[in-house]
Amino acid sequence: MAYEFDFGAVFGYSGELARGAGFTLALTLAGAVFGGAIGIAGGVCRAWRIAPLHWLFKGYVEAIRNTPFLVQLMFVFFGLPSLGLQLTEWQACLLTTVVNLGAYITEIVRAGIQETPRGQLEAANALGMGRWACFRHVVLRPALQKVWPALTSQVVIVMLGTSVVSQIAAEDLTFAANFIQSRNFRAFETYLVVTAMYFALALLLRQILSWVGRRFVVARRAPAASRPAGANAITGGAA
């Protein structure tokens, strides 16, 4: 018997699909912001071997990179309440995503910082640049420029990995798919539509991160008259 497709049975639940996609995208973006902050701090501590934070971040990175995201989620949602810390589904998902992404970003940023030539730091000090200006223009921004494609890919990978949060009844896109399929019994159409939506979200996320990179990470050249002599070689034209 020929299979009759019925996508109308899926699009009739467009509200659930939209809420699920919104949950997934919001979780990923929030995780990227807070996880990025942890990753930058951890990358600096590891690259410059700042004791004892270097060893704390090293243990944190190894623990996260060698355990499954789903197990981390279960530990946060079901394990922490045993210690008296009650979390909602959203809070557990966000905490797990931040901790997971922060570990991977730590290693990516560390690799970028370690590629900074020591001569650039010495030249910045010779020109009298302050510590914050030196860190921002000579260390952090060039490092992020080098690793931004890797950071973008890692955020997208984590976004796709968050599909497991449906296991704790978090109403993400996969949860919506499971709910819809249980109502219309159209598994092929339901998961085909959701697969296409994940694909679209991944492309959208890459575009967002690409814009963020161009707007805030890639150095923009200042007019030549406004730059001190030798600034080009040190800051790459950073404003």
N, C-alpha and C positions, 0 to 999 in steps of 0.2 A: 504494500500500500504506500503510495506517495505521501511524503510528509508535507503538510500544509502549514506554511509559516504564518504566524499571527503576531506581528510586532505591536499591534494595537493593545494587546494584553499586557505589554510591558510599559508602553508610553502612557497608559492609563494611570500609572503610578509615578508620573513625572515629579510630583511633589517630594516623594520619598527619595527619588534619585537625586534631585537637586539638593536636598538636605544632607544626604550622604556625601555628595561631592564637596559641598561646603565644609562639612566636618573634616574630611580628609585634607583639603587644601589648607584650612585654618590650622589644623594640627601640625602640618608640615612647615608652614611658614613660621608659626610660633616656635616650633622646635628648632628651626634653622637660626632664628634670632638668638635665643637663649643658648642653644648648643654652640653657636658660633662664638659667643662671648666666652664660654668655657674653653672652647678649642683654642682661641687666640691666647688666653691666659696660660693654658697648658702647653701650647706650642712654644711660647717664650720661655717658660720655666724649664722645659725639656731641652730646648736648643741651647740655652745659656747655662744649663745645669745648676739652677738655683736651688741649693739645698735648704730644707728638706723637701721642698715642693717638687723637685725633680723626681724624687723617688715615689712620692705620693701619686703624682700623675702617671708615672710609669706603671705602678700597680693598678691604678684605675683603668688605664688603657688596655692592659693585658687582660684584666677581668672582663671587660666589656667585649673586646674583640674575639674572645674565645668562648663566649656563651651565646646561645640563640636569643634573638629579640623576643620571641614568644615566652621563653623562660624568664627573662628579665621582667616582662610585663606581668606574668603570673606572680612573681616574687613581690612586685610593687603592690599589685591589687589585692592579692590574697595573703601575702606574707607580712607586710607592714602592719595591717590591722592587728595582728597578734601582739605587736609591740605598742598598740594603742593609737596608731596613726591611721585614721579613717580617711579614705580618699574616694571621691566620686569617679565614675568611669572616665570623664574628661580629664580630671586631675591625674589619674594614674597613667592614662595614655600620654599626656603632655610630659609628665616627669620621666617616663621611660624613653620617650623620643628624644628629649633634651639630653639625658644621660648617655644614650646610645650614640647620638650624633656628635655630642661633644667629644667623645673618645676618638672617633675617626677624624674629626676636624683637627684635634690636637696633633695627630701624627702628620696630617697633610700640611698644616701650618709650620710645624717643626722642620719639615723637609724644605719648605720655602725659605725659612729664616736661615737655615744652615748654608744656603747657597749665597748668602750675602757676603761679598768679598770684604775681608777685614780692612783692606786699604780704604774702602769707602767710609768706614767708621772713623778711621784715623784722620782722613781728610775733613770729615764733618767736624771733628773736635778741633782741628787746626783752624777752621774757619770760624770757630766760636759758636757753633750751633748749640742750643740748649738741649738737655737730655730728651725732653718730650718731642721737640722738633726733629731731633736726630732719629729717635725711635719711629716716629710717624712717617717721615719722608725717606729715610735712608734704609730702614729695616722693614717696617710693617707693610707699607704700601707696595714696594717692589716685590716682597715675598708673596703678598696676596695676588699681585699681577701674575706671578709665575704659576701659582697653584689654583687660580680661579676656575679653570675648566674642570679640574679634579674635584674641587669643592662642589661645583654645580652638579656633577655626576653623582657625587655621594648623597647630596640632598634628594635627588630624584630617586636613587636607590632606596633610601629610607622611606620616602613617600610611598613607593610601591610595597615596601615591607610592612607598612602600617596596616595593610589589609588584615593582619592577624588580630587587630584590636577588636574585631567583631566577636572574638572568643570570650570577651568579658562583657558582651552586650553593648559595647560602644557603637553608636549609630553612625558608622562610617559608610562608605560606598559599598563595601562588601556585605555589611549588615543589611543594607537596603536590598541588595541583590538576593540574599538569602530569604529575606522577608517576602519579596515579590514572587520569587519562584515557589515559595510555599503556598502562595495564594492562587497563582494562575497555572501552576504546573507546566510552565513553558520554559524549561531549563535552557534549551539552546538559545532562544531569542533573548532571554534575560541576561545570561552571562555573555552573550555576544555584544549586547548593548553596553554592559558594564565594562567589558574589555575595551571597547572603543572609547568609553569615557575615561578610563585610566590612561589610555594612550593620549587623549586630548589634554588631560591634566598634566601629564609629563611634559608635553610640548609647551603648555602654558607656563609651567613652572620654570622651564629652561629659558623662556622668553623673559620672564620676570627677573630671574637671576642675571641674565645677560644685560638687561637694562640697569640693574643695580651695579653690576660690574663696570659698565661704561660710565655711569653717573657718579659713583662714589669711589671706585677703586682705581680705574685707569687715570693716571696723572694727566692733567691738562696743562699745556704750556702757557706760561705767562708771557706777556710782551717782553722782548729782549731787554728793553731799557729798564724794566723793573726788577731784573734778576741780577744778583751780585755775580761778580766774576767767578767762574768755576762752579756755579750752582748747577749747570747742566750736567756735568760729569758726576755729581754727587746725588742729586735728587731726581734726575731724569726729567727735569722740567716741572717738578711738582709745585703746586701753588702754595 
